[in-house]
Amino acid sequence: MKKNKKVSLLLTAVSALYFGCSNNSSNKTATVTDSSTVTQAKLPDSNNFKQTINNKPVDLYLLKNKNNVTVAITNYGGKLVSLLVPDSTGKLIDVILGHDSLKNYIKVKDNFFGTIVGRYGNRIAKGKFTLDGKSYQLDVNDGVNTLHGGLNGLNKQVFDAKQINGQQLELSYLSKDGESHYPGNLSVKVTYTLTDDNALKIEYTATTDKATIINLTNHAYFNLNGAGNKTITDNLLKINADYFLPVDSTLIPTGKLQAVKGTPFDFTSFKAIGQDIGKTDEQLKNGKGYDHNFVLNKHDLTQSVATVKSTITGISVDVYTTEPGIQFYSGNFLSKADIDGKGGAAYPHRSALCLETQHFPDSPNEPSFPSTVLRPGQTYHTITIYKFSNK
């Protein structure tokens, strides 16, 4: 299908950055209404994460800054387990969903809580792609498609962990040629850094010995009201994107870009996530809410690409990234089915949101999308920052 010249130029520009070689009636600011019911957060017991998987040790690692912001990370899948930040009263609030023990991460159906996802974050249509004339068939684990790397993605691998200091953790993993049916020995390094201005920086690098595809991200589920709170529909959201990718009924992009203006997908000014989520709209129907990639206007770390604010705790998070897209997911498939969240919480429908910085879904099958091909001699390098405040 033919594409608008303006759109083609936009996609060409974002691709070049890859390898480094409004709604006026909505609230403008988050006004704290009541944080008295929010509980002071506690970290999980690290002993519940000590185990050996595939002959490699698993543990829980802590990062802490001068403001007592604390991040708990397990090297099983590089998962963010807890992220404690102060609310407007100074109370520490855990703002991400997760589990209290490694066994619960292993036993439950893949929900990807806080994990590194790859080799390819998001969906690939029917698990098929062709690279340099050779066809590949990946695991199909999301209806007819591949999601977040397949059945044995990075979320299920044990990374080698190196604690650099009290505010930095380096994780590395070699994904061998053919693992999950991806080509090439892919050497991955993910570095988590907690800064003293309450920012969590995630830096990804990777190299390969054979042409492959790659699209890494983190799948943290945020609820700035506090993990376990029943909803995020009252959170205020802004995304600096004039276009999003419409999807078919299986959540694969159609290949077109659609302007957000005049649609429920317009977050160019702050509005409550729940304001338009119930509207009659084909794209909301396909996603069962928001589960779409937004095409970022700018993505060079100089300005935030998205911001979320809680009206209950006063906590805000600004997202910065070098990636051209961000997947906004409104927790549509959370179901409260299992009471195995932290502190025995059950996470109900739309009780968390994800802002997954990324290249576009199904890019290997859409030549007009920014390329996700990595070749020998190139270095994949991308940075995402989640910066918290409590104004």
N, C-alpha and C positions, 0 to 999 in steps of 0.2 A: 504494500500500500504506500501511496505517496505521503511524504511528511512535509510539514510546514518548514520553510527555509530557516525561520527564526529558531524553531525547535532543534533542527539539525545542527545549527551553529552552537546552540547551548550545550548539546550533548558532546560535540567535538571538544569544546572547551573543558568540560569536566573530566573527560577521558584523559586529557593531557596531564592532569595533576596526579594520576594514579601511582606511578612507580617512582616518582621523584627523579629519573635519568632525564471586609471586617464588619466585624459586627459591632456597630457603635453603641448598641444597647447593653453590651456585656460589660462586666466589671473590668476596670483597668488595673487595679491592684488587689492584692490579697489582704482582706481584713480579718484578723483573728476573731473568731466568734466564741469558741469555748474549747480549751485544751485540758480542762480538769479531768476528763474521762480517759485521757491518754496516759498510759502506764510508762513509768521509767523503764527503759530497755535493759535487758541483761544479755550477756554473751552466752552462746552455747558452751557446754563443757567440752574442752578440747579432747578429753579422753574418749569421747564418743566418735571421734574422727580418726583415731589411731588404728590402722589396719594395714595389711599387706594385700595388694591386688596386683596380679600378674607379676609377682616377685618384686614389686616396687612399693616402698613405704608411702602411706598416705597420712597426712597430719592436718592440723588447723594452724594457720599462721595469722598473727595479729600485726596490724599497722596502727600507730597511734600518733597524733600530732599534739602540739602544745595546748590546743583548745579542747582536748579530750575526745575529739572525733576519732572513732575507732572503726577499723575495717577488719572483718574476719574472712579469711580466704582458705579454701582447701585446695590442695594440688590435684584432687580428683576432678578433672574437667576444668580446673582453674576457676572454680565457682566462688562467687561472692556469696558468703553465707549470711553475714550481718553487716550493716552499715549504720553506725550510731552517730547521729548529728544532733546538735542542740536546737530545741524549738525556741520560740520567742521569749520563754521564761527561763531558758537555760537548761531545761530538762532534756536528757538524752533520749532520742526517739530512734528506734530501728525502722528505717524507711524502705527496706527491701524484704521480699518474701523469701522463705527458705525453710530448711528443716534443722532440727536439733541434733541430728546424728547422721553419720555416713550411711547407715543401713536404710534410712528412709529415702535418701537420694537414690540408692540403688534399687529399692523395691518398687517404687512408684512408676507409673507410666510416664514417659518422657514429658516433662513440662518445662525443662530447660531453665529452671530457676537459677539465675545469676551466673550461668555457665558461659565459658568460651564456646562458641559454635563455629563449626567448620568441618571439612575443609571449605564448604560453601554454605555460608549463612543464607537463610531464606530458601525459596523454592526453585527447583529446576523441573520444567515440564516433562512429565513421564519419566524422569530420571535419565534423560538421554541428552547427549551433546556430541558434537563432532569437532575435533581439533586436529589441524594439519592433515585432514583427509581420513582420519581414523575415528570410528564411532565408539562411544563408550556408553555402557548401561550401568547406572548406579542403583543402589538399593531404593526401592519405592516404599516409603514409610509414612506418607501423608495422602491417603486416598490413592490417586493414580500418579502422584508426584513424589519427588525427593525433597525432604525438608531438613535443613540444618545439618547436612553432611551425611544423612542416612542412618542406618541401624546401628552403626558403630563409629559415630563421629567423634570429634575431639571432646565432646561433653562426657564421654565414657572412658577417656584415657587418663592415665596417671602421668602428670608432668613432673619432671625433675625440678625441685624447688631449691632456690638459693636466696636466703634472706640477706639482702645487702646491708640493711640497717633497720632501725625501728620504724622507718617510714617507706621502705621500698622492698618489694619482693619480685624476684625474677623467676619465671617459669619457662621451661624449655621441653620440647618434645620432637622426636623424629617420627613422622608419619611415613611409613615405608611404602615404596612403590607398589601399587595395587591395593593398598589398604582402603577398604570401602569402595574399591574399584576405581579410585582416582589414579592417574599416572604420576610417576615421579616420586623420588625420595624427597619429601618436603620437610625441611628443618624449620621449626616454628619457635619463636621466642616471644613471650608476652610479659611485659614489665608493668607492675602496679606500683604507682607512687602516690602517696598521700602527702600533700603539701600543707604548710602552715596557714594557708588562706582557705582551708577547707575544700580543696579540690582533689578529686581522685582522677589521676591521669592513667590511662591505659594505652600503652605503646606496643604495637605489633610489628614484628619483622619476620620475614621468611625468605628462604632461598630453595631452589629446586635443581635437580640434575637432569630433568626432562620437562618439556613443555607441559603445563598443567593449568588448572583454573583454581582461583582462590578468592575467598570473600569472607574474612573473619570479622566477628563482632562479639559483643557481650550481650547476654539475654537477661539482664537484671529486670525484675518486676518491681516497680516502685509504687509505694503508697505513702505520700508525704504526710498523710494523717496518722501514719503508724502502721506497720505490718500487722495484719489481722483486722484492721478497720474494714467495715463492710463494703465500702465503695470508694471509687475515685471519680465518680461522675460530678462531684462538686469541686474537684481540683480545677484550677484555671490553667489553660494551655495556650501557648503561642508557638507557632512554627514559621520560620522565615522561608516560606516556599510558596511560589505563585502557581506551581503545577504539582499534580500527583499522578500516579500511574493507576488508571482503572484496570480492574482485573475481571477474569471470567469467573464462573461459578466454582472453579477449583482453586481460585486465588492466584492464578498465573496472569501476569500482565498481558494486556491485549497488544502491546507494542506502541500504543499511542500515549501522548501526554495530554492531560486534561487540566484546564485552568480551574483553580479552586474558587475563584470569584463566583458568587451566586450559587454555591453548593454548600452542603453540610461540611465540606472539607476545608472551608476557609477558616484557618487559624492564624491569619496574618495579624490579627489583633487578639488580645486575650479574650477567651470566652470559656465558660464552664464546659467540661468534656461532655456532660449529659445534655447540654442545651439542644443539640440537633441530632443526637444519636438515635432517637426514636422516630425520626422523620421517614416518610415514604421515599425511598431512594434506591435505585437498583444496586449501586455500589455498596451501600450500607447493608442491603439484603445479602449480597454475595459474601461480604466479610462478617456477617452477623454482628455488625458494628464496625468500628475502625480496625482495619488490618491491612494497611496500604503503605506503599513507599511514597514519600514526598521528595520531590526534586528540589534540592536546596539552592537558594539564590546565591549563597556565598559559603565557602567551606575552607577557610584558610587559617582558622584559629584566632582571627582578629576580632570576631564578634560571635555571639552565641547564635546557634542555629535553631534552638528550641529552649523554652522555659516553662517550667511547671511550678505552680504556687498552691499551697494548701491554705484554705481559709480557716482551718481549725488550729493548726500548729504554728502557722506563720513561716514554715519552712519553704524555701524555694530552691530549685536546682536549675542552673543554666548549663546547657550542653554545647560543647565546642567540638569540632571535628574537622579532619581533612578529607572525609568521605563525601561523595556527591549526593548521597541519599540518606534518609532516615525512615525507618519503618515504625509507624505509630500503631501500636496494638493496644486495644482497650480491654484486654482480659476477658474476651468473649467466651473462651472455652474453659475458664475456671468454673468449677461446679460445686465446691464444698463437699465433694464425694468422700474425701478422706480427712479425718481429723488428725493430721500428722504434721501440721505446720509448727513453727517455733512456738513453744509454750502451749502446745495442744490446740493451736488455732486451726480452724477450717477456713479455707480461702474461697469465698463465694464468687459468683458471677460478677465480673467487672470490679473486683476488689483490688486490682493493681493495673498498672499500665507499663508498657515497654516502649523505649525510644532507642531502637537498634540502629546505630550508625553503620552504613554499609554502601557497597555498590548495589546495583539494582537486581531484583529477583529475575531469574531466567536470562541474565545477560548473555550466557554462552549461546543462546538461541535467538538473540535479537542483535543483529550487527549494528544497529543504530544506537544501542545503549553503550555506555562507557565499558571498555574492555576489562575483563577479569582474568586475562591470560597472563601467566608468569612464565618466563623462559629462563634457561640457564644463563648465568651472568647478570641477571637482573635481581634486584632486592625489593621485595614487597615491604612497604613501610607505611604505616598509618597510625594516627593518634586520635584518641577521643578523650575528652575531659568532662567530668561531671562536677560542677562547682556549686557548693551549697552555701546558703545564707539564711538568716532568720529575721528579716526586716519586719 
